[in-house]
Amino acid sequence: MRFIQARTIAAPLGMSFVLLLGACGSTNMDNRSLYSVNQPLVERTNFTFDVQSDASGIPVSGRQRLSAWFEGMNIGYGDRIAIEGDTYSAAVRSDIAAIAERYGVLLAEGAPLTAGTVPIGSTRIVVTRSTASVPGCPDWSKTAEINMQNATSTNYGCAINSNLAAMIANPEDLIQGQQGTGETVVTTSTKAIKSYRDQEPTGAGGLPQVGTGG
């Protein structure tokens, strides 16, 4: 049995941005700072897929259907794949993880809440996909007005933030960046410095001999 559900959730980039956007609802000509009110908005959409399973894992036909669904979804970097609930077996998780790894995605811990109940004898896979955009851009609505407050343009920030939203590989990084391990690999961090120091100066061989004869 196959069931697909999509749910969209909007996540602004921060409380300060929300306040700025709210303050500019009445007028966009009050922003006298160099902070742009046109900030990217990240939206999350959840897609679900129910596949037959048991304690021994997912049957071959189910794995083929799940792989075809991932293919149709064009799963890739930035997508989050999780298993809803905690009643699945280790074999089921292993089967799903093996398929997800073909697309370069690791299983995440914990899944968002979805509507409906999981059919008996099935496991629900949840794919969360995020997109980023800058609503209301471009905005030249009030650029012709007299600017007595010396405020920034209503279109200020639209170009750079729209480009950032379009190019970023994982929109979730706009909300919270990647978490580091806290460890520094000295060998890796000093590679560039060592290469620079070991490189022979360009003038070490002397000046080239250039003839002027025909």
N, C-alpha and C positions, 0 to 999 in steps of 0.2 A: 504493500500500500504506500502510495506516495502523497505527501502533503507538503505544500510549500506555502510559507507565510512570510510576508514582509512587513516590517515595522520600522518606521523612521523616527529617529530621536535627534533633536537639534541640540548641539553642545557648543555654546559660545566659548571664546578663548579665555575668558577670565571675568571676574566680577567687575574689575575696573572698566573693561570694554563694554559690559552690559550697561553700566551706569552711564558711560559716554553715549552709547546708542540711545538710551532712554532720554537723556538730557537733550539730545538733538532731534527728538521727535517733533518738537514745536518749532525749532529754528536751527538751521545748520550754520548760522553765522555767528554763533556765540563761542566757538572754540578758538581761543587765542593762544593755545599751546601748540607745540609741534607734534603732538600725538594725533594720529589719524583716527577719526571716528569710523572710518570705513574698514572694518576688520573682517578677516575670514570667519565664516560660520561653518562649523563641522557638523555634518549630519550622519547619523548611523542608521543603517538599514539591516534588519535581521532576516535571514532566509533560513527556513527549516526543511529538513528532509528526513522522513521516517523510513528506516530500512529494517527488514526482518532479521532477527538475531536470536541466539540462544547462548547457553553457557560455553559452548564450543567455539563461538565466534559468529561471523557473518558468512552465509553460504556464498558460493561462487557467483550465482546470479545476482545476489544483493551487492556484492563488491563491484561487479560490472556496472550495475545501475548507478551506484554511488560515484564511481569513477567517471561515468558519462555525465552525471550531474555536475561534478567539479569541472569537467571539460567545458560544458555548456555555460557555466558560470565564469569561465576564464579566471579560475582561482590563481592568485599570485601574491607577491609581496604586498603587505598592508592588510590583507584579509585575515580575519581571526576565526579559527575553526575550533569549536568546543562541542562537548557531548552534554546534553541536558540530563539532569538527575544524577544519581549515584548508584543505580541498580544494575548497571551494565557490568559484565565480567572483564577480566584482564585480557581475555582473548579478543573480545569485541573492540576494546580500545586499541589493541595491537593492530588489528585489521584496518581500523579507520586511520590510525597514525601512519601505517605503511602507504596507504593511498594518498594521504595528504602530503607526505614527504616527496612524492613524485612531482608535486607542484611547488616544492620549495617552501612548504608551510608546516610548522610544528603545531601540534595540538595544544590549546591553551587550557588552563585550569579554570573551571567555573564557566557556566553559560548563562546568558541573560534569560529572563523569564519570557516565555512565549505563550500565546493563546492556545487553548485546547489541550486535551490530554493525549499522552503518547499511547498508541494502540498496544494491546497486550501482545507480547512476543516481538516487539519492535524497539529500536533505539533511535532517538532523535538527534540528528546532527544539526548544529546551528552555525551558520556562517554570518559573521558580522562584517559588513563592508562600510567604510566611511568615505565620504566625499567632502570636499571643501569648496566654498564659493564665497563671493563678496556680494551680498544682496544690495540692490539699489545702485550699483555701479555700471557705467559712469553716471555721475550726477552733476550736471551743469545747470541745475534748476535756478540757482540764486547767484550765479557768478556775475550777472549784470547789475545786481543791486548795489547800492551805495554801502560800502563797508566802513562804517564809522568805528567799529570795534577793533579794526586791524586784525580780523580773524582769518584763519586759513580758509582756503576755497572749499566749497562743498564737495568737490571732486578730489580733494587732497588725499593721497594714499590709495586711490582706486587702482592706478596702474600697477604699482609695485606689489600690492597685496593680492590683486587678482592674478598676477603672474606667479606669485608664490603659491597661491592656492591651486593653480593649474599644474605646477611643476612638481610639487612635493610628492615623494613616492608614497609616504604613509601619512595621510591627513591627521592621524591621531597624534603625531609629533607636534602639531600646532597647539595641542592642549597640554600635553606632557611629553617632554623629550625622552629619548631612550635612556634607560637606567644603566649606568656603568657598573662594573663588577667591583670597583674600589681598589683594584690591583693595577699596578703599573709594570709593564714588561719592559725592563731597561734595554734589553737587546733590540727591541723594535723601536723604542723611542729614540735611540741614539744612532740608528742606521743612517739617517740623513746627515747628521753631524759628522759621523765617521767618513762618509763618502766625500763630504766637502773638504775635510782636512786631508784626506789621502790623495785627493785629486792633484795632479801635477799642474803647476801654474802654466797658463797659456804662453807666457814669454820665456819659459825655461829653455827652450831650444834655440833662442836667439832670433834675430830678425831674418826673414827669408831673403835669399839673394835674387834680386830681380835684374835681369839684363835689359839694356836699352837698345841693343842692336836689332837690325832688321832681319 
